[in-house]
Amino acid sequence: MGHTDWIAIGDCGLPIPDEVERIDLALKFGVPTFTETLKAVSEDMKIEKIILAEEIKSQNPQVLEEIEALFAGQDIEIEYVTHVMLKENTKACKAVIRTGETTPYANIILQSGCIFA
C-alpha cells in the first residue's frame, strides 16, 4: 500500500465492484469477524484515515465502539459518509477484504499513511 492508497474491509454482504481485487476470507457466517480482520490488517499497516458509513452510529454501535477502541490514542482521521457513498468509494480501493461478519454496516475503508518520516 502506497501513501493515500485505500483498502476496504467489509461484512459478508458488502457488494464488491468487479474491477476491484477481492480478498475473500469468509469461511461461514461470522468467521472471521470484521473486528478480528481489522485488528490483523491494522497491525501491518500505517493508517492515516478511516472512512465509515454514518449509519454505523445508530445501526451497529457495538462495532463502532470496537473500531474506536482499536484506534484510540492514535492520530487517525475519521470520516463519515453515507453507506451509499462508502459502497461507491470501494471502486477506488486497491482491494476489498470480505469477512464473514453478519452485522450491519461493519465496513471500513482504510487510507494508508506514509511509512517513513
N, C-alpha and C positions, 0 to 999 in steps of 0.2 A: 504494500500500500504506500503510494506516494503521498506527499503532503497535500491535503484537501480532498483526497480520494474518499469515496463513500462506499460502505458495505452495510447491508441490512441484515438484521436477524428478525425472523418472523414466526408467528404461530403457524400451525399446520394449514390454516385456511387462507393465508395471505396470497393473493394472486401474484405470480412472478412473471414478468414480461418474457416472451420467448427469446428476445435478443440478449437477455441478461444471464450470466452464468448462475446456475442453480447448484447449491451445495445442499443436498437433501440428507439430513440427519435423522428424520422422523422414522422411528422403528415401529411405534404404535402410539395410540393416543396417550399423551402425557410423557412420552420418552423420546428424546431428552426434553427437559423443561426449558422454557425460554430463559429463565434466570441462570440455570447452570451453564447454558451455552454462552450467554452474555458474559458470565464470570470468566469462562475459559478464554474467550476471544479477548476480553479486556486485559488479561494477564500478559498477552503477547502483542499488544498494540498500543501505540501512543494515541490517545483520543483527545481531540480538542473541542469537539462539539457533538451533541446528540440531538436528534430530531425525533419527537414523539407525536402521536396523534393527540389532539386536545381531548378527545373522547376518553382517553385512558383515565383522566382525572375522576370522572364520575362512573365509568363502566368497569374499571379494573384498578381501584385504588391500592390493592394489595401488591400487584406487580409494580405499580408506580413507586410505592414505598421501598420495594426491594431495589429498584433502579437507583433511587435517591440514596439509599444506604450504601450501595456499592460505590457510588461516585462521591460520597460525602467528603468534604475537605479537599477535593481536587479542583483545579481551575479549569472546569469544563463548562462551556456554554450550553444551555438547554433551550431549544426552540420548540414551540408547539405549533403544529399546523393541523388542518382538518385531516381526518382519516383519508378522504378522497385525495388530498394533496400528498399525503405520505405515500399512498399507492402510486401516484403519478411520479413522485420523486424516485421510486425504485428503478425507474428506467435509466437514471443516471448513475446507478450503483455499479461497481465493478462486479459484485456478486450479491446474491441473496441466500442467506443460510436459513433453510426451513427446518424448524424444530417440530417436536411432537406436541407442543403446547396447545391446549384446547380452551384457554380462557380468552375473552375478547380483548382486542386492541393490544395484545402482547407483541408489539412490533416496534422496532427501533432502527434508525439509521445512524451509523457512527461515522464521523468525519475524522480522518487521520490527521494527526498533528505532525510536526516536524520532529524527527527522531534524534536530531543533533542540535546543539546550541549555536 
